[in-house]
Amino acid sequence: MTLRTSILLIAVFIYALASLHWQDAPSHSPNSDLVSLGTNRNKEITESSGLSFSRRIPDAVWTVNDSGNSNHAFLLQTDGSLLAEIKLKDTDNIDWEAMADFEVDGKPYLMVADVGDNTKRRKSYQLYVFPEPDLREQIQTAGDKPVKQTVKPKQIQFNYEDGPKNCEAIGVDSNNRRIWLVEKVSFGTTRKKTPGVYALDFSMKSDKKTRIAKRMADFPHRNVTGMDFSRDGKSLIIRNYLNAHLYTRSENQPWSDIIENAKPRTVVLPIQRQGETICFTPDSQAMIVTSEFAGQPIWKIKHTAQTPAENKK
């Protein structure tokens, strides 16, 4: 079989896989490492590209659609039911590709990242930050209808120190007040191109200046589509379309050193049509992943974090 024929067969297989009508994934045993919690059947959420666990509503996650969609964030129960829809006032969805949740002085916040740039021609990138609204009472009284609200986020504008980048993964290390971003480099790009890990110093002050994201480390895997820091501050997960890569640190270890020098544990992800999201559960012991397209399962994946000694390459 020639190389050209092999490539053609692989392309046909991938197209067929993406064209399948995906049904509800079977739920696994509660003791399994992989559990299907529900299915996202909401017509408003067909390109889920960012995911964060709510700090206000139990068993609920926030998500956003990517480019070409509305400037709304959506709150889903992990069984897939839509609880709320939040409009971000005075924002444009140029290419929303990621979300993060974090706390400042004990108050929960959400961040929406307008950081996608497939052509690498954007002059700047935006992060939208706002307090997570407390919608518990409204949700309780709304019945089956989703709660709707409008918020006006603060805007952080930034560029990279070494030119435009495409990015679909951000995380907030609130303990060290840093925003982390991992560059997305596709499989077809020259092998000399190594994905970068970047960091921005983070503050809640209103600032019209364009901040600069500095390159902190190289990342060995391509097509990165999501990341998250655990709430206990000990773990970092970075995913691509096939697997996730779990890093664990001891107290006060710099994340840049760990990413650069440690060997992560591979977490095998379920097959997804276009998996671009991941976040830790509040107890830091499992992860939630979703996929683009309608009718996709919401998965929970348990993990056992390695010790820092296991981290060494």
C-alpha positions, 0 to 999 in steps of 0.5 A: 500500500502506497503512502498516498493510499494510506493517507487517503484511507485515514482521511476517509476514516476520520471523515466517517467518524466525524459524520456519525450520528452520535448517540448517548454514550453508555454510562459506566459503573460509578466505580469506573474511571470513565462515566457519562454524566449526560448529553448536551442536547441544547441547540444553543451550544453546538461548538463548546470550546471552553469549560469551567466548573461552577463555584456557585451551582453544584454539579454545573459547568460553564461553557462558550461557543467559539467564533461566529457565535453569540457573546453568551456563556451557558451554564449546564447541569452535568446531565446536559440540561441548560440552567442559564444563559449569560450575555457578556455586554460590550464584547465580540466573539471573534474567536472564543476558545477557552474558559477558566474559573478562579477566586480572588479574595474568596470571590468566584470569577469566570474568564472567557478567552478570545484567543483563537487565531488560526491565521495568526494575523490578529493585532491583539487578544482579549480576556473577559473577566467577571464575577460568577453570578449567583443564580441559585434562587433564579434557577430554583424558581425558573422551572424548566426555562433557563435563567437569562442575565447580562453582565459587563466584564472587565477586559484584559488586552494582550499580545505575545512577546514573539508575535501572534499565536493561535491558542485554545487553552488557558488556565488561571493559577490564582495562588501565584496570580498568573494566567497561563496559555498554551499555543496550538500548533497543528500536526501538519506544521513543520517539526521545527515549530515547538508549541510554547507555554506563555504566562501573563501576570494577573491583576483585577485592576482596570487597565487599558494597556496591552499586556505582554504574554511571555514564553515560559516553556516549551510543550511537547504535544501538538493540537492543544485544545484545553487546560485547567489548574486544579483547585487544590493548586497541585495539578495541571491538565493539558489536553489535545484531541486524543489525550490529556497530560497531567502534571503534579507539583509539590508546594511552590514548584514553578509550573514553568519548570514542571512543564519544561522538565517533568514527564506528565501522566497520560490520561486517555480521553474518550473518543470525541467528535472534536474535543476542545474542553477540559476542567477539573471537578471541585474536589480535584480528583476528576475531570470533565470533558465535552465536545463540539457538535450537538448531542455530545456526551458530557464525560467525567474521568477520574484520575490519580495524580502522580507524586512529584517524584513520579514527575521526573523525566 
